[in-house]
């Protein structure tokens, strides 16, 4: 569809999927899901002054098409970021660094899917000089779909690991899907920022033009917890250097960045110190967190969407905990009940909360990590 009638000579667009947020001049997108149907609010959106309404069975596809057209209209450089672990943190760090020099727009929160990416693009304005778009995937072809909407000029894959194995089928499936970013860049004359210490990324990149960085070491003075963040920091410094941000300025921006949203956060409570990394978890990130942790108490939630690999990967985590001989381990999720774990296993976070209310813990350095569906953040007030 030719969207020129809607996007030409505009400095910004107002696009919303929430009928309650329609204002005069907005584009209202009437999406339909399992528990909602935006089509029921089309008339109200029109009364509230919507300039244009996207509705019907192809509403999402039309939204994506509009986002692509707006991205082309703006023509600004876009860095696409994906990876199994660290993509959101790396996005945030790159944004902190590039924001010292450019009027930058970047993915807010975790809006990195087939709906989030087009909404991100449509929030970019003519005043912005460049953008960072985070891209997530849980099935083959997801990244291919997203890059064909965002059309990035540059790409960064943080790493590849064991996540969403139920959707990907195997680790090789993860690699092929993440490599769809490299495939797009290769076909369109772009290039990538790549950790040359990672052999998987080297294999995936092939002859793609590369700006290299190494894993490096964690600089002092940051608010980031865990040595596994070193490669995220190195990536941000590399990106900044390429775009003209001196390393000294980049490091200052990284040191000023404070993690949020339960990602690598350090908390000092009245009773314990807690490392909260409970936004997401998969076998790769869980193992990295355990290896980096120097404390004596682990509260771990189950890892989801692992399919046939679930039992093996949860047993591997239990084996790691046994080797570390932690003072206290509390596990959440039925997946752990099928392992040889000699630790307390709770069906859900509510059961764990009841236990902690009855038997409070004090004086521990705690790692709190698990898949988002565990809702482990509910435990924090009891720690």
N, C-alpha and C positions, 0 to 999 in steps of 0.2 A: 504493500500500500504506500502511496505517496503522502507522506506526513507534512509536506512543506506548508500546507495551509495552517498547521498547528504550531510549527516550530520556527518558521522563518521570522527574523527580526525580533526575536524574543531573547531577553537576557537570561531568563530562567523559566522553568516549568513548574507548575503546581500539579502534582499527580497524587492521588490518594485511593486506597482500596477501602477506606473507612468512610461510610456515608455520613457519619457524624462530624467529619472534618472537612466536608465540602464547603468551599467558599467561592464567591463569584470569580469566574475565570479558571477554575480548577478543571482537571480531567479526572473523572470518576471512573474507576475500573471495577466493574461488578463481577467479582470472582465467586465461584461456587465451590463449597467444600462439603465435608460430611455433615457438619453441624451448622452451616450457614449458607445463605444464598443472597449474594449482593444484588441479584436481579430484582429482588423484592423492594429495593430502595431506589430504583432508577428514577421513578417519578419524583420522589422527594429530592433526589440530587439535582434533577432538572429545575425544580422550584427554588432550590438554594443557590442557583446560578452557575451550575457546572457548564463550562464552555463546550465540553465534549464528553460523551459517555461511551466507554468500551464495555460491551456486554455480550452475552451469548456464550455458546460452547467454546468458542475460540478466544475468549477474553485474555487468557494468560499469554497465548501466542501473539496476540495483537499488542499486548503490553510489551513483550520482549522485542517485537518489531519496532515499536515506537522508541524504545530505549536505544536500540541500535542506530536508528535514524538520528536521534539526538546526539549520540556519541560521535557520529560522523559529522554532524553539523558543527559541533564544537571543535573537533579535530585536535584536541590536546593529547599529549603523551600519557599513556596509561601503563602502569605496572601491575600485572596480574600475579597474585600470590596463591599458591596452593601447597599441599603437603599433608602427610599423615599427622604429624605433631608440630606444634609451634607456629602454625600459619597465622593465627590471630595475634600472638605475641610479636611475631616478626613484623606483621602489618602495622601494629601499634608502634613498634620501635622505629620502623622506616618512616612512619608518619611523623613521629617526634623529631627525627633528624631532618627530613626534607622540609618540615614545617618551619624550620629556622630560616629558610631561604625563599620558599615558594608559597603562594596561596594555594594550598593543597586541599583536595577533598578525598576522603578515604572511607571505606566501608565502616559503617557504624555498628558496633556490637558484633553480632554473628550473622548478619544478613548476607549469607554467601551461597544461597541456593538459586533455583530457577526463578523464584519470585524476588529474593533479596538482591540479586545482582542487577536486574533491570531497575529496581527501585533505587539502588545506589547510583546508577548511571543517570537517572532522571533527576537526582538531587544535585548533580553538578551544574554549575552556572558558567556563564561566559567570563566571570571574574576569576575563576579558578585557572591556575596555570598548568596543573597536572593532577593526576588522580591515582589512587591505589585501590584495586578491586580484589577482595579476597574471594576465593572460589573453593567451595566444598564439594565433596563427592561421596556417594555411597553405592553407586552402581556404575558399571561400564558405560561409557558414553556421556557421563555427566559433565566432565570437564570440556569435552568437545562442544557440547551444547552451550556452555557458558562462555567459552572463548569466542564462539561465533556470534554471541551477543555483544560482548565487551570489546572485542577486537584489540587486544593489548599489543603494545609495541615492544614491551619488555616482559620477562617472566622470571619468577623465582619459585622453585620447588624446595621447600625446607628440607624434606627427607621423605622416605617412603617406609612404611612399616605395616604391622598387622593391625588393621582396623576395618570394620564393616565387612569382615570376611564372609558373612552370610550373603551380602549383596555382590561382592566381587568374586566370590568363589575360591580365591586363592591369593597368596601374596603376589604372584605373577599378574593376577588381575588388577591388583592395586597399582603395580608398576605401569601396566599398559594404560590405565585410566589417567594417572597423574601425568604420564608422558604425553597425553593429548595436548597439554599446554606447550611442550617443546615442539610437537608436530605442527601446531598452528604457527608458532614463531618461525620455524624453519621454512614453512610454505609462504610466509608473508614478509620475509626479510627482517624479522626481528632477532633479538638475541636474549640470552638469559644471564642472570647472576647465579653462579653455581659454586657450592662447596666442593672443592676438588679433592677433599679427603674422603668423600662418599663415593664408593665404587659403583653403587647402584645408579646414582645420578649420572656418572660418567657414561655408563652403558646406555642409559636412556637418552642422553643428549646427543651421542654420536658426533656428527660434524657440525652441530649447531654452534654458531658463534657464541663465545662465552666470556663473561667478565668474572674472573676467579676470585674466590676467597677461601680461607681455611677455617677449620673449626675454632682455632684460637683458644684463649682462656678468658675466664670471666674477669673483667676489670673490677677494681675495688670501688666501693662507694655507690653501687646501684641498689635499687629496691627489689631486684629480682632474686628469687630463691632457687637454688639448684644449679649445679655446674652444667646441666644439659642446656641451659639458656645461653651458653657461650657462643654456639653457632648462630643463634638468633641475633645476638649482639654483633657478631662479625658480619653477618649478612647486612644489617642496617648500616654499619660503617662503610661497607663496600658500596652499597647503593648510594649513600650520601656522597662518598668520594667521587663516584662517577658523575653525579649531578652537581659537583662543585661545592660540596659542603666539607670544609676542613675537618680532619679527624678530631682535633681538639674541640671544635664546636659540636660535632656529632656525639662525642663522649659526654659532654656536658648535658646535652639533650637526653641522652640515655640515662644518665644518673638522676636526672630530674623526673623521669617517668616513673609513675607509681602504678603497679598492677592493680586491676580491679576485677570484678565479676568472678571471684573465686578462682583466679588463675595465678598460681605461684605467689600467693599472698602470705606474708608473715604476720602473725597476730600474737600479741602478748596479752593473755587474759589474767584474771586475778589468780588463777590456779595453775595454768600451764602455758607453754609456748606452743603455737600451732602453725604448721605450714599447711595452708588451705589450697589444694589444687584439685578441686572437686567439680570443675566444669565439664571435664571430659576424661575418658580413660580408655586405653586399648593396651594390648600386651606390650607394645614397644614403649609407650609412654609410662606405663606402670613400672616396668623393669627399670627404666631410666630414673624414675623418681625414687624407687627403693634404693638403687645403687648410690644415688647422690645424697640420700638422707643420712644424717649423723645422729638422729635421736634414738629414743628407746621405746616408742609406742607407735603402733601402726593401726589406724582405723581405715579399712579399705572396703570399698563397695565393689560389687560385681561389675564385670566388663560385658557389655551387651553387643548384640549383632555379630556374634562370632560363629554362629551356625555349628557345623560339625566339629569345629576347632575349640569349642567352648570348654569342654572338660579338660583337654590337654593344656590349654593356656591358663586356666585357673589353677590346675595342679602345679604348673611351672611357678606361679606366683607363690603358692604355699611352700614349695621347695626352697625358694629364695628366702622366705621368711624364716624357715627352719635353719638355714645356714647362718642367718644373721643373729639368731638367738636373742630376739627382742624381749624386753621385759614384759611387754603387754601387746597383744594383738586381738583386735575385735573385727570380725568380718561380717559384711552385710550382703545378703543375696543367696537364694537357693542354690546358685551355681557352686558355691563353696561347700555345700553339704555333700556334694558328690565326690569331693576330694578327700584326701587323708588328713585334712587339717585337724590338729589337736587343739584348736582354738575355739572360743565361742563363736557360733555363727547365728546371726539373727535374720529372720525372714525379710525384714524391711527396716527402714530407718525409724519408724515409730517404735518397734520393739527394742531397738538399740537405745532410743531416748528413754524408754521406761527403765532399762537396765542402768543407764547412767544416772538417772534420778535416784534410784535405789542404792546404787554403789558409785558415788562420785569419784572421779580420779583427780589426783593433785600431784604436782611436781614432775610432770612428764613433758618431754619434747615430742610432739605428736605430728605424724604425717596423716592428713585427711585427704584421701584420694579415691575416686571412683567415677563411673559413668554418670552423666547428668541425671539419668532416670532414677538413680538412687536417692537423690535429693539430700545428700549428706550435709548440706549447709544448715539443715534443721538441727544438727547436733551441736553447732558452734556455741550457742548460748549455754550449753551444759558442760562446756570444756573450760 
